[in-house]
Amino acid sequence: MKVYKPVTSSMRGLVNIDRRHLWKGGPEKSLIERIKRSGGRNNQGRNTAKHRGGGSIRMYRRVDFKRKAHDIEGTISRIEYDPNRSAFIALVERENKKQYVVATEDAKPGDKIGGDEVRSGSCLMLSEIPTGTRIHNIEMRPGSGAKLVRSAGVFAQVLGQDGDQVLVRLTSGQIKKLSKKCTAIIGVVSNHDHMNKCDAKAGRSRWKGRRPHVRGMAMNRSEHKMGGGRGHVKGRCSASAKGILAKGFKTRRNKRPRELA
């Protein structure tokens, strides 16, 4: 971590990530593409995701989450910063082919990853991973690509096998049953100090594309369900501008394909 002296008011309380060990140059040109920004608008031009817009221009790095060639050993050529995610990424060279993968906590240039060995950075099926091993980038369905445990500093843990399924404890504490054919990567995701960052000024949020947020209680009654009244009105549950309750019930929808193949 880098803690700055309060030379200016905007640097007072600023805490940032130390990136001296990362690649200083630009990204691999063959693995980047433009990001189409919506500004929170849908295909009709209406604002459906509030408080978005602006921000620095950035290119998307195509990260390989399917790891189809995981059985072939590769070499990490460098560790890079990715503006589109909280974790660092690693550029891997494998049989004259380059690809980006999410870097593990102890990854460094020159390390070997891949193959059938149980070591940090290896991609294996859940049936091949020993009980108690820390894993990340987990598939929910075989061949669908990693969907779970991808953000900075997080990991899940293999608890054991139950028939054709494997019990995995996620970062939230939830125990999930997944197919033995689903793949996962050994180790902990890099950049575990991401949670200790402090932006210290509103301008840094604008650089990230986050616009100012106004509390619903500070609005008029005609603009928000929680607005209006003389002062702070208590006794109403937290809700969105359309009146949809925000706390106290599960919001996940199960109208989707089964997670197991």
C-alpha positions in Angstrom: 0.0 0.0 0.0 1.1 3.6 -0.6 0.1 6.2 2.0 0.6 9.8 0.8 1.5 13.0 2.8 -1.3 15.6 2.8 0.6 18.0 0.5 -2.8 19.1 -1.0 -6.3 18.6 0.4 -7.1 16.0 -2.3 -4.2 13.9 -1.1 -5.2 13.9 2.6 -6.2 10.4 3.5 -5.3 9.0 0.1 -4.3 5.3 0.2 -3.5 3.5 -3.1 -2.1 0.2 -4.3 1.7 -0.1 -4.8 2.1 -1.2 -8.4 5.9 -1.0 -8.7 6.1 -4.8 -9.4 3.7 -4.5 -12.4 4.4 -4.1 -16.1 5.1 -0.5 -17.0 4.3 -0.7 -20.7 1.0 -1.0 -22.5 -1.2 -4.1 -22.9 -0.8 -6.8 -25.5 -2.4 -5.3 -28.7 -3.7 -8.6 -30.0 -5.7 -9.1 -26.8 -7.5 -5.8 -26.4 -10.7 -4.3 -27.8 -12.9 -1.3 -27.4 -15.6 -1.1 -24.8 -19.0 0.1 -25.9 -20.3 2.4 -23.2 -24.0 2.9 -22.5 -23.9 5.5 -19.8 -26.6 3.5 -18.0 -29.1 3.8 -20.9 -30.9 0.9 -22.5 -31.7 0.4 -26.2 -34.5 3.0 -25.9 -32.2 5.7 -24.5 -33.7 5.6 -21.1 -31.6 5.7 -17.9 -32.0 2.3 -16.3 -28.8 2.2 -14.2 -28.4 5.5 -12.4 -25.2 7.3 -11.4 -23.1 6.1 -14.4 -21.3 8.1 -17.1 -18.0 9.8 -18.0 -14.8 8.3 -16.8 -11.4 7.7 -18.3 -11.1 5.9 -21.7 -10.0 2.4 -21.3 -9.6 -0.7 -23.4 -10.9 -4.1 -22.5 -8.4 -7.0 -22.0 -9.7 -10.3 -23.2 -9.2 -12.6 -20.2 -9.4 -16.3 -20.9 -11.9 -17.7 -18.3 -12.5 -21.0 -20.1 -8.9 -22.1 -20.0 -9.4 -24.8 -22.7 -5.6 -25.4 -23.0 -5.1 -25.7 -19.2 -3.4 -29.1 -19.6 -0.5 -27.4 -21.6 2.2 -25.8 -19.5 2.8 -22.1 -20.0 5.1 -19.4 -18.7 4.0 -16.0 -17.2 5.8 -13.3 -19.1 4.5 -10.3 -17.0 1.9 -9.2 -14.5 -0.3 -6.2 -15.6 -2.8 -3.8 -14.2 -6.4 -4.2 -15.6 -8.6 -1.1 -15.3 -11.7 -3.2 -15.8 -11.3 -5.5 -12.7 -10.0 -5.4 -9.2 -7.5 -8.2 -9.6 -4.3 -8.1 -11.6 -3.9 -10.1 -14.8 -1.0 -12.2 -16.1 0.1 -12.6 -19.7 0.9 -16.2 -20.4 2.8 -17.5 -23.3 1.8 -21.1 -24.3 3.0 -22.7 -27.6 3.6 -19.4 -29.4 0.2 -18.2 -28.2 -0.5 -15.4 -25.8 -3.4 -15.1 -23.4 -4.5 -13.1 -20.4 -5.5 -15.0 -17.2 -6.4 -13.7 -13.7 -3.2 -13.6 -11.7 -2.9 -15.5 -8.4 -1.5 -13.9 -5.2 2.0 -15.4 -5.5 2.4 -15.2 -9.3 5.5 -13.5 -10.8 7.2 -13.4 -14.2 8.9 -16.6 -15.2 6.6 -18.9 -13.2 5.2 -22.0 -14.9 1.5 -22.5 -14.8 -0.8 -25.2 -16.3 -0.3 -28.9 -16.5 -1.7 -31.6 -14.3 0.2 -30.7 -11.1 -1.7 -29.3 -8.0 0.1 -26.0 -7.7 -0.8 -22.3 -7.6 -2.2 -21.2 -11.0 -3.1 -24.7 -12.3 -6.6 -25.2 -13.7 -8.0 -28.6 -12.7 -11.4 -30.3 -12.5 -13.0 -30.2 -9.0 -12.7 -34.0 -8.8 -8.9 -33.7 -9.0 -8.5 -31.0 -6.3 -7.7 -32.2 -2.8 -10.1 -31.4 0.1 -9.2 -28.1 1.9 -7.5 -26.5 -1.1 -8.1 -22.8 -1.8 -9.5 -22.2 -5.3 -10.9 -19.4 -7.4 -12.3 -18.8 -10.9 -14.8 -21.6 -10.6 -17.2 -22.8 -13.3 -21.0 -23.2 -12.5 -21.5 -25.5 -15.5 -18.8 -27.6 -17.2 -17.3 -25.7 -20.2 -19.2 -22.4 -19.5 -16.1 -20.6 -18.2 -15.3 -19.2 -14.7 -18.2 -17.4 -13.1 -17.5 -17.6 -9.3 -14.8 -16.1 -7.1 -13.0 -13.8 -9.5 -12.5 -10.5 -7.6 -9.3 -9.3 -5.8 -8.1 -11.2 -2.8 -10.9 -13.8 -2.6 -10.9 -17.6 -2.5 -13.2 -20.5 -2.1 -12.5 -23.9 -0.4 -13.1 -27.5 -1.4 -15.0 -29.3 1.4 -15.4 -32.7 0.0 -17.3 -34.9 -2.6 -20.9 -36.0 -2.5 -21.6 -38.5 -5.3 -21.2 -36.8 -8.6 -20.9 -33.4 -7.0 -18.3 -31.5 -5.0 -19.1 -29.2 -2.0 -17.4 -25.8 -2.3 -17.6 -23.1 0.4 -17.7 -19.6 -1.3 -16.3 -16.4 0.1 -19.8 -15.5 1.4 -19.9 -18.7 3.5 -22.5 -20.3 1.3 -21.9 -24.0 0.5 -22.5 -24.8 -3.1 -22.8 -28.2 -4.9 -21.1 -28.2 -8.2 -20.4 -30.9 -10.8 -17.1 -32.8 -10.6 -16.4 -31.8 -14.2 -16.4 -28.1 -13.4 -12.9 -26.5 -13.4 -11.3 -24.2 -10.9 -7.9 -22.6 -10.4 -5.6 -23.3 -7.5 -4.7 -20.4 -5.2 -6.0 -17.0 -4.1 -6.8 -14.1 -6.4 -4.1 -11.4 -6.5 -4.3 -7.8 -5.1 -5.7 -8.7 -1.7 -5.1 -5.1 -0.5 -7.7 -3.8 -2.9 -10.2 -3.5 0.0 -7.9 -1.1 1.9 -7.9 1.6 -0.8 -9.2 5.0 0.0 -9.9 7.4 -2.9 -10.0 10.5 -0.6 -11.8 12.7 -3.2 -14.9 12.7 -5.4 -12.8 13.2 -8.5 -11.4 9.7 -8.4 -14.9 8.3 -8.5 -15.6 10.4 -11.6 -12.5 8.9 -13.3 -14.1 5.5 -12.8 -17.3 6.5 -14.4 -19.4 7.0 -11.2 -21.6 10.1 -11.1 -22.8 11.8 -7.9 -25.4 9.9 -5.9 -28.3 11.6 -4.1 -30.1 9.9 -1.2 -33.7 9.2 -1.8 -34.6 10.8 1.6 -33.2 14.1 0.3 -35.5 14.1 -2.7 -39.1 15.3 -3.0 -42.0 12.8 -2.6 -42.7 13.1 -6.4 -39.2 11.9 -7.2 -38.6 9.1 -4.8 -40.8 6.8 -2.6 -38.6 7.6 0.4 -38.6 11.4 -0.2 -40.7 14.2 1.2 -41.6 15.1 4.8 -40.3 17.8 7.1 -36.9 16.4 8.0 -35.9 12.7 8.3 -39.1 10.7 8.1 -38.7 7.3 9.8 -40.9 4.2 9.7 -40.5 3.2 6.0 -38.5 0.3 4.6 -35.7 1.1 2.3 -36.9 1.0 -1.3 -35.9 2.1 -4.8 -37.4 5.1 -6.7 -40.1 2.8 -8.0 -41.0 1.5 -4.6 -39.3 -2.0 -4.8 -38.1 -3.0 -1.4 -34.3 -3.2 -1.0 -33.9 -5.2 2.2 -35.4 -8.2 3.9 -36.0 -10.6 1.1 -34.1 -12.6 -1.5 -33.8 -11.0 -5.0 -32.3 -13.9 -6.9 -34.4 -15.3 -9.7 -34.2 -19.0 -10.4 -35.7 -18.8 -13.9 -32.5 -19.9 -15.5 -30.9 -23.2 -16.7 -29.7 -25.6 -14.0 -26.2 -25.0 -12.7 -25.3 -28.6 -13.0 -24.9 -30.3 -16.3 
